[in-house]
Amino acid sequence: MQIRPLFDRVLVKRLDEPTQTASGLFLPESAKEKPVQGEVLAVGNGRVSDDGNVIDLTVKVGNKVMFGKYAGTEIKVQGEERLILREEDILGIIED
């Protein structure tokens, strides 16, 4: 099953958080928070402006992005959790 987001929405796969702290302590599952970083898997066609023109999205497939902890809507695609959010919910693009 493929999902193509509509308009200014973006499909994101959360990136895994490290299971070990910088000092070497291992974190149990109950202590972990949901990651706020992800990889863009699909993007919509763009946002429709007030005058009817389509404005292309800034993010592209493959970008690594940061987003708010409670942003977007969680869905399951082929048994894996994914996140659909609006481009405005994306805080920034991570540049390596």
C-alpha positions as CSV (number, residue, x, y, z in Angstrom):
1,M,0.0,0.0,0.0
2,Q,1.4,3.4,-1.0
3,I,0.3,6.7,0.5
4,R,0.6,10.0,-1.2
5,P,-0.1,13.0,1.0
6,L,-2.4,15.7,-0.2
7,F,-1.7,19.4,-0.5
8,D,0.9,20.6,2.1
9,R,1.1,17.3,4.0
10,V,4.2,15.2,4.5
11,L,4.6,11.5,5.3
12,V,7.5,11.0,7.8
13,K,9.2,7.9,9.3
14,R,10.4,8.6,12.8
15,L,14.1,8.1,13.3
16,D,15.1,5.8,16.2
17,E,16.4,7.4,19.3
18,P,19.6,6.0,20.8
19,T,19.1,3.4,23.5
20,Q,22.3,4.5,25.3
21,T,23.1,7.9,26.8
22,A,26.4,9.7,26.1
23,S,27.7,8.5,29.4
24,G,27.0,4.9,28.5
25,L,23.8,4.2,30.5
26,F,21.2,2.1,28.7
27,L,17.6,3.5,28.6
28,P,14.7,1.2,29.2
29,E,11.7,1.3,26.8
30,S,9.5,3.0,29.5
31,A,12.0,5.9,29.8
32,K,12.2,6.7,26.1
33,E,10.3,9.5,24.5
34,K,9.0,9.5,20.9
35,P,11.6,10.8,18.5
36,V,11.2,14.3,17.2
37,Q,13.3,13.7,14.1
38,G,12.3,11.8,11.0
39,E,12.9,11.1,7.3
40,V,10.5,12.4,4.7
41,L,9.0,9.5,2.7
42,A,6.5,11.4,0.6
43,V,5.2,14.9,0.1
44,G,2.0,16.4,-1.3
45,N,1.7,18.7,-4.4
46,G,1.9,21.9,-2.4
47,R,-0.1,24.4,-0.5
48,V,-2.9,26.2,-2.3
49,S,-2.7,30.0,-1.8
50,D,-5.7,32.3,-1.4
51,D,-5.6,33.2,-5.0
52,G,-5.7,29.6,-6.1
53,N,-2.0,29.1,-7.0
54,V,-0.1,26.1,-5.8
55,I,3.0,26.9,-3.8
56,D,5.6,24.1,-3.8
57,L,6.8,22.6,-0.6
58,T,10.3,23.4,0.8
59,V,10.9,19.8,2.1
60,K,11.7,17.0,-0.3
61,V,11.6,13.2,-0.1
62,G,14.7,12.0,1.7
63,N,15.1,15.2,3.9
64,K,15.7,14.6,7.6
65,V,13.5,16.9,9.6
66,M,12.7,18.0,13.1
67,F,9.1,18.4,14.3
68,G,7.1,19.1,17.4
69,K,6.7,16.2,19.9
70,Y,2.9,16.2,19.5
71,A,2.7,17.2,15.9
72,G,0.9,15.3,13.2
73,T,-1.3,12.2,13.0
74,E,0.1,8.8,13.6
75,I,-0.9,6.1,11.1
76,K,0.1,2.5,10.4
77,V,1.3,1.6,6.9
78,Q,2.0,-2.1,6.3
79,G,2.4,-2.6,10.1
80,E,4.9,0.2,10.5
81,E,4.1,3.5,12.3
82,R,4.3,6.6,10.2
83,L,3.4,10.3,10.8
84,I,1.5,12.6,8.5
85,L,2.0,16.3,9.3
86,R,1.6,19.6,7.6
87,E,4.7,21.4,6.3
88,E,4.1,24.2,8.8
89,D,4.5,21.6,11.7
90,I,8.1,20.9,10.6
91,L,10.5,23.0,12.6
92,G,13.6,22.6,10.4
93,I,15.5,20.4,8.0
94,I,18.6,18.7,9.4
95,E,21.6,19.2,7.3
96,D,24.5,16.8,7.7
